[in-house]
């Protein structure tokens, strides 16, 4: 069995943060410099970076410029996946030029688009987020429950061609 160490960098308003149970009003700010954080993780020897654009997830703003800069500067040094607010074909197409993409809300609201993305970019570049609370998949920045049990969602998405998943317990 192979184990990989994946470091997460959650970005909100240009800062590296952690939200308590997904609540944007309860956050801890770790750094005002996401690029330095990414280089620090690289220096620590992590195998991959998982970068989340919390603003794109929770509002109309985004941190794509910062994320693109991180991806460009670390290109070829480490595998990166980007998540948060990837809710259209155009946004996914824009970000997949820089990193693997993690699709959440879009995967559950538009299975046809998820299938298209998997067919177009491959199931090694498209990861499906399975964010859950109390065993049910949640979407829209963890604010809405689909009512679907986690295992049922995974089985359905596998049938569409996905093979990579990112499970997150919002309760934790």
Backbone bond lengths (Angstrom), bond angles and torsions (degrees), N, CA, C in turn:
res aa  C-N    CA-C-N  psi(-1)  N-CA   C-N-CA  omega(-1)  CA-C   N-CA-C  phi
1 X - - - 1.444 - - 1.527 108.69 -
2 X 1.302 115.21 136.70 1.454 121.23 179.14 1.522 109.07 -102.70
3 X 1.331 115.98 136.05 1.457 120.59 176.65 1.516 108.45 -114.81
4 X 1.327 115.92 138.69 1.452 121.18 176.93 1.516 109.30 -122.90
5 X 1.322 114.70 139.53 1.458 121.12 177.29 1.523 108.11 -96.08
6 X 1.331 116.22 117.86 1.458 122.43 -177.56 1.521 108.22 -115.95
7 X 1.329 116.15 121.77 1.464 121.19 178.50 1.521 109.19 -96.70
8 X 1.321 116.03 137.56 1.460 121.19 178.91 1.525 110.06 -102.57
9 X 1.328 114.66 137.92 1.458 121.77 173.94 1.523 106.06 -125.58
10 X 1.321 116.67 104.43 1.460 121.84 178.01 1.526 107.45 -93.92
11 X 1.339 115.99 125.87 1.461 120.69 -175.30 1.522 110.05 -114.54
12 X 1.344 114.92 128.04 1.462 122.30 175.95 1.521 107.56 -137.55
13 X 1.323 115.22 125.45 1.467 121.67 -179.71 1.527 111.34 51.49
14 X 1.331 115.54 39.84 1.444 121.70 176.05 1.517 115.87 80.09
15 X 1.326 117.85 0.56 1.469 121.98 -178.53 1.519 111.28 -114.13
16 X 1.322 115.15 155.11 1.461 121.31 175.35 1.520 107.15 -84.87
17 X 1.337 116.01 122.32 1.465 121.10 -174.77 1.519 110.98 -134.92
18 X 1.316 114.64 170.14 1.458 121.99 167.80 1.514 106.55 -134.17
19 X 1.312 115.94 131.63 1.466 121.15 178.17 1.516 109.37 -95.37
20 X 1.306 116.01 141.27 1.459 120.75 175.13 1.519 108.30 -83.11
21 X 1.330 115.75 113.67 1.467 123.26 -179.42 1.533 112.67 51.62
22 X 1.334 115.52 36.31 1.458 120.53 176.24 1.513 115.32 76.44
23 X 1.327 118.04 8.14 1.457 121.88 -177.19 1.529 109.95 -89.07
24 X 1.347 117.91 113.96 1.466 120.56 -178.36 1.533 113.48 -65.73
25 X 1.309 117.09 -17.59 1.462 120.24 177.82 1.525 112.60 -83.75
26 X 1.321 116.11 -9.46 1.462 120.94 178.52 1.516 108.45 -123.18
27 X 1.339 114.65 83.80 1.457 119.11 -176.52 1.523 110.65 -125.88
28 X 1.321 113.59 153.49 1.454 122.10 173.45 1.524 105.95 -113.91
29 X 1.331 117.42 126.78 1.456 121.96 177.67 1.521 108.07 -93.61
30 X 1.349 115.96 123.55 1.460 121.65 -178.96 1.518 112.64 -98.34
31 X 1.335 116.49 -30.39 1.461 119.66 -176.50 1.516 109.15 -162.92
32 X 1.320 116.01 151.55 1.454 121.26 173.03 1.524 111.12 -100.50
33 X 1.348 116.01 12.53 1.458 121.07 -176.60 1.536 110.40 -135.04
34 X 1.344 117.32 85.24 1.466 120.60 -179.03 1.528 113.92 -58.77
35 X 1.330 117.87 -34.42 1.468 120.56 -179.98 1.529 110.65 -64.04
36 X 1.323 117.07 -44.99 1.471 119.98 177.30 1.518 111.16 -62.80
37 X 1.325 116.30 -36.98 1.465 120.35 177.46 1.524 110.15 -62.78
38 X 1.324 116.50 -42.95 1.461 120.42 179.07 1.529 110.88 -62.31
39 X 1.318 116.90 -44.14 1.466 119.81 178.45 1.525 111.70 -66.38
40 X 1.325 116.63 -34.75 1.469 119.32 176.83 1.524 110.43 -62.75
41 X 1.349 116.98 -45.74 1.462 120.31 178.43 1.530 110.60 -62.23
42 X 1.322 116.79 -40.66 1.460 120.65 177.67 1.530 109.83 -58.72
43 X 1.325 116.43 -44.34 1.457 121.86 178.18 1.518 113.53 -64.74
44 X 1.324 116.79 -26.31 1.467 121.51 178.31 1.525 111.79 -78.86
45 X 1.326 116.43 -9.78 1.460 119.79 175.48 1.513 116.12 90.75
46 X 1.334 117.86 19.82 1.464 118.59 178.13 1.523 110.10 -65.37
47 X 1.330 116.31 156.58 1.452 122.26 -178.17 1.531 113.22 -87.43
48 X 1.322 116.33 -23.90 1.459 120.31 -175.61 1.529 109.31 -157.15
49 X 1.338 115.14 153.37 1.456 121.01 172.10 1.524 108.76 -111.77
50 X 1.316 115.11 137.50 1.465 122.90 175.56 1.526 105.06 -116.13
51 X 1.333 116.83 109.33 1.463 121.33 -176.34 1.521 108.90 -107.77
52 X 1.328 115.79 126.13 1.460 121.67 -178.25 1.523 109.70 -113.84
53 X 1.322 116.14 127.17 1.457 122.57 174.89 1.529 107.70 -91.84
54 X 1.325 115.48 91.76 1.465 119.60 -176.97 1.527 112.19 -66.59
55 X 1.320 117.82 -33.58 1.465 119.22 178.24 1.523 110.71 -63.19
56 X 1.332 117.49 -42.50 1.464 120.69 178.75 1.528 111.05 -66.21
57 X 1.334 115.84 -30.38 1.458 120.70 178.74 1.526 111.17 -71.47
58 X 1.330 115.98 -41.55 1.461 120.90 -168.45 1.527 115.02 -106.04
59 X 1.351 118.03 -9.99 1.467 119.20 -175.57 1.525 110.02 -151.90
60 X 1.316 115.64 -168.36 1.464 121.03 179.40 1.524 112.77 -89.46
61 X 1.314 118.20 -8.80 1.464 120.08 179.16 1.525 109.87 -90.16
62 X 1.335 116.95 173.55 1.461 119.73 179.83 1.521 110.38 -156.56
63 X 1.312 114.19 170.68 1.460 122.95 179.25 1.526 111.01 -120.65
64 X 1.325 117.00 29.89 1.464 120.66 -174.89 1.528 112.65 -60.27
65 X 1.321 117.82 -36.14 1.463 120.19 178.47 1.519 111.83 -60.65
66 X 1.313 116.65 -45.08 1.468 121.97 177.92 1.521 109.87 -63.10
67 X 1.318 116.45 -44.39 1.465 121.13 -177.75 1.520 110.88 -65.37
68 X 1.335 117.43 -42.40 1.465 120.52 177.62 1.523 110.59 -61.94
69 X 1.321 116.90 -39.89 1.466 120.98 179.05 1.531 110.60 -62.40
70 X 1.330 116.44 -45.32 1.470 120.37 177.53 1.523 109.95 -59.20
71 X 1.320 116.35 -48.46 1.473 120.81 -178.39 1.525 111.23 -61.40
72 X 1.325 117.31 -43.27 1.468 120.37 179.60 1.524 111.71 -63.71
73 X 1.307 117.69 -42.32 1.464 121.10 -177.08 1.532 112.79 -73.36
74 X 1.330 116.57 -26.15 1.465 119.64 -179.94 1.533 112.64 -103.10
75 X 1.327 116.25 6.43 1.468 121.27 -177.94 1.531 110.63 -53.69
76 X 1.310 115.34 129.18 1.451 120.87 178.14 1.523 114.29 83.74
77 X 1.323 117.71 -10.10 1.466 120.99 -178.74 1.522 112.81 -96.13
78 X 1.338 115.82 -30.10 1.460 120.05 -174.67 1.532 108.64 -159.04
79 X 1.309 116.01 148.27 1.467 119.88 176.11 1.523 108.11 -77.25
80 X 1.326 115.64 138.23 1.462 121.50 -178.74 1.519 109.01 -128.38
81 X 1.325 115.50 140.09 1.459 120.39 170.47 1.519 107.79 -123.37
82 X 1.324 115.02 143.01 1.459 122.47 -176.37 1.519 108.59 -117.32
83 X 1.320 114.95 136.38 1.464 121.62 179.94 1.531 109.46 -135.80
84 X 1.308 114.26 163.44 1.462 119.90 172.76 1.509 113.27 104.86
85 X 1.308 115.67 108.11 1.454 120.72 174.03 1.515 115.41 74.80
86 X 1.319 118.16 17.50 1.468 121.17 178.39 1.520 107.68 -85.98
87 X 1.327 115.35 80.95 1.465 120.55 -169.89 1.518 114.38 -116.03
88 X 1.351 116.40 16.31 1.468 119.83 176.11 1.521 108.84 -147.95
89 X 1.318 115.33 158.87 1.459 120.58 177.69 1.529 109.74 -59.47
90 X 1.327 116.67 -42.67 1.467 120.52 -178.06 1.528 112.09 -62.79
91 X 1.311 117.37 -42.44 1.466 120.49 179.88 1.521 110.55 -66.56
92 X 1.312 116.83 -41.93 1.465 120.40 177.35 1.523 109.52 -62.38
93 X 1.337 117.88 -45.68 1.466 121.86 179.68 1.527 110.90 -59.83
94 X 1.315 116.64 -39.10 1.465 121.03 178.73 1.530 111.06 -64.27
95 X 1.317 117.11 -46.60 1.459 120.71 -173.21 1.528 113.44 -81.36
96 X 1.332 118.22 -26.37 1.464 119.28 -178.26 1.536 111.19 -71.01
97 X 1.318 116.38 -13.21 1.471 119.71 172.72 1.531 111.02 -67.85
98 X 1.326 116.41 -21.12 1.461 121.41 -174.67 1.522 113.58 -108.29
99 X 1.337 116.74 -28.58 1.463 120.06 -172.37 1.520 110.22 -163.19
100 X 1.324 115.91 170.22 1.457 120.02 168.30 1.518 107.05 -65.13
101 X 1.312 117.16 156.07 1.461 120.30 -178.32 1.524 110.89 -118.06
102 X 1.320 114.72 146.72 1.459 121.60 176.62 1.525 107.02 -113.25
103 X 1.319 115.51 118.52 1.457 122.18 -176.95 1.521 108.77 -103.79
104 X 1.311 117.13 127.78 1.456 121.59 179.13 1.512 111.19 -116.11
105 X 1.320 116.16 -92.81 1.466 122.40 -175.89 1.522 112.34 -49.33
106 X 1.316 116.65 -45.86 1.469 121.25 -178.13 1.525 111.80 -58.21
107 X 1.331 116.69 -36.58 1.470 120.71 -178.32 1.530 112.06 -62.95
108 X 1.316 116.31 -31.19 1.468 120.57 -176.07 1.518 112.50 -94.45
109 X 1.325 116.87 -27.49 1.464 119.86 179.45 1.518 112.70 -86.94
110 X 1.331 116.98 -29.40 1.466 120.89 -175.55 1.519 110.42 -139.25
111 X 1.324 116.22 79.44 1.464 120.75 179.72 1.524 111.48 -59.52
112 X 1.323 117.53 -31.00 1.462 120.60 179.13 1.527 110.95 -63.55
113 X 1.326 116.73 -39.04 1.465 120.15 177.99 1.524 110.01 -71.27
114 X 1.329 117.72 -40.30 1.462 119.97 176.55 1.522 109.94 -57.98
115 X 1.310 117.29 -46.06 1.475 121.91 179.02 1.532 110.17 -59.26
116 X 1.320 116.38 -44.50 1.468 120.82 177.87 1.534 110.68 -59.83
117 X 1.326 117.80 -44.99 1.465 121.64 -179.36 1.527 111.11 -63.97
118 X 1.324 116.70 -42.43 1.465 120.50 177.94 1.526 111.06 -63.07
119 X 1.326 116.47 -43.08 1.462 120.98 179.90 1.526 111.63 -68.35
120 X 1.325 116.97 -37.03 1.463 121.95 -176.03 1.528 112.65 -77.61
121 X 1.330 116.69 -45.85 1.466 120.62 -172.73 1.528 113.76 -105.27
122 X 1.306 116.88 -14.99 1.460 120.80 178.55 1.516 112.77 94.94
123 X 1.340 114.34 147.52 1.459 118.60 -177.30 1.528 112.96 -79.11
124 X 1.324 117.34 3.46 1.458 119.30 171.84 1.530 111.26 -93.44
125 X 1.334 118.49 -14.38 1.468 122.92 179.66 1.523 112.76 -105.79
126 X 1.342 116.51 -18.60 1.465 121.48 -179.35 1.520 108.64 -109.02
127 X 1.331 115.01 119.01 1.462 123.06 179.03 1.523 106.64 -107.83
128 X 1.323 117.34 141.01 1.462 120.28 178.59 1.530 108.92 -105.44
129 X 1.321 115.10 125.49 1.463 121.00 177.60 1.521 109.46 -78.62
130 X 1.306 114.94 135.33 1.458 121.44 174.28 1.530 105.65 -122.87
131 X 1.336 114.46 75.97 1.463 120.07 176.46 1.517 106.50 -78.48
132 X 1.332 115.75 136.40 1.460 116.69 -175.89 1.524 111.53 -145.05
133 X 1.323 113.12 154.10 1.455 122.92 175.70 1.521 107.02 -137.34
134 X 1.312 115.55 128.33 1.463 121.24 -178.07 1.530 111.79 53.49
135 X 1.337 116.56 35.31 1.458 120.97 175.56 1.507 115.56 80.81
136 X 1.337 118.07 4.43 1.471 122.79 -179.98 1.519 109.43 -116.63
137 X 1.328 116.43 141.09 1.459 121.64 -179.72 1.524 109.97 -67.55
138 X 1.354 114.71 134.48 1.466 121.08 176.75 1.525 108.96 -118.23
139 X 1.328 115.25 149.75 1.470 121.98 -177.80 1.526 109.39 -135.40
140 X 1.336 115.04 -175.76 1.468 121.70 177.91 1.524 111.68 55.73
141 X 1.321 115.47 52.32 1.462 119.43 179.42 1.513 112.23 66.52
142 X 1.321 116.35 36.20 1.468 125.00 176.52 1.525 112.82 68.21
143 X 1.337 116.83 16.32 1.469 120.25 -176.33 1.519 113.71 -94.79
144 X 1.341 117.90 -16.35 1.467 120.86 -176.77 1.521 110.25 -130.05
145 X 1.307 115.81 135.20 1.458 120.33 175.88 1.520 109.37 -91.97
146 X 1.328 115.27 137.77 1.463 119.22 174.11 1.521 110.11 -81.14
147 X 1.327 115.96 -17.12 1.456 121.21 -175.38 1.514 113.22 81.00
148 X 1.328 117.21 -4.39 1.460 122.03 -176.40 1.526 110.99 -86.29
149 X 1.327 117.60 127.75 1.471 119.60 174.33 1.533 110.92 -61.32
150 X 1.321 116.79 145.82 1.458 122.85 -176.33 1.527 111.80 -52.48
151 X 1.306 118.21 -50.18 1.468 120.74 -175.71 1.522 111.42 -63.54
152 X 1.325 118.01 -36.70 1.462 120.92 177.52 1.529 110.87 -66.16
153 X 1.323 116.82 -40.42 1.467 120.66 178.69 1.521 110.41 -63.44
154 X 1.320 117.16 -44.66 1.460 120.87 -179.29 1.523 110.83 -63.07
155 X 1.323 117.16 -44.34 1.467 119.93 178.59 1.528 111.27 -59.89
156 X 1.321 116.61 -42.64 1.465 120.82 -179.84 1.522 110.66 -63.39
157 X 1.319 116.48 -44.27 1.460 120.33 -176.39 1.532 111.05 -71.56
158 X 1.316 117.82 -33.47 1.465 120.24 173.60 1.523 109.96 -59.90
159 X 1.332 116.41 -38.77 1.466 119.91 -179.60 1.530 112.15 -64.75
160 X 1.334 117.12 -18.86 1.462 121.56 177.35 1.529 112.13 -88.62
161 X 1.341 116.39 -7.80 1.456 120.11 176.84 1.516 115.78 114.24
162 X 1.318 118.36 -1.21 1.466 120.68 -179.43 1.525 110.62 -73.86
163 X 1.329 115.64 147.57 1.458 119.54 175.72 1.531 112.52 -133.37
164 X 1.323 117.21 -9.56 1.470 120.56 -179.94 1.526 108.84 -118.16
165 X 1.336 115.03 130.78 1.457 121.44 -177.93 1.518 109.83 -131.13
166 X 1.313 115.32 151.80 1.454 122.10 174.04 1.522 107.12 -124.97
167 X 1.317 117.05 107.82 1.453 121.79 -179.13 1.518 109.93 -94.28
168 X 1.317 116.30 129.79 1.464 121.94 178.49 1.513 108.87 -132.45
169 X 1.321 116.01 124.95 1.452 120.91 173.95 1.529 108.19 -88.65
170 X 1.309 116.15 111.05 1.465 120.54 178.66 1.541 109.18 -65.72
171 X 1.302 116.61 -30.06 1.470 120.70 179.70 1.525 111.90 -62.08
172 X 1.329 116.81 -30.58 1.475 120.89 -179.83 1.500 110.54 -81.43
